[in-house]
Amino acid sequence: MRKERKHFTPEEKVAILRRHLLDKVPVSELCEELGLRPTVFYRWQKELFENGAAAFQSQERPHRQVEFLGRKVRTKDEVLAELMAEHIALKKVLGNSNRYLGSA
C-alpha cells in the first residue's frame, strides 16, 4: 500500500527549514520525523534561497508603480484630447474650404 502524501503549507515549509538552519536539527532527523524525502527538503531549501530576495523587496514599490502608471495615463489622455481637438478643428477648416472649392 502506498502512503498518502502530506502537503505542507508554505508556512510549514519555512518552519521546517528554520528548524534545520537555526536550531541545527539534522536533515535526516527532520525527514524521518515528518516522513519527508531528503530531496524534497533540499528542493525547498533551494527555492527559499532562490526566492528569498522577494522577502526584502519594498512593499511601497507596487504603490509607487501605480502612481507612475496613473500619471502616464493622465498624460496620454491629455495628449489624445489635444490631438482630437486639433483633428476636429482641421476637419472644420477643411470641410469649409471643400465647400468653397466645390462651388466654384
Disulfide bonds with the S-S distance in Angstrom:
none
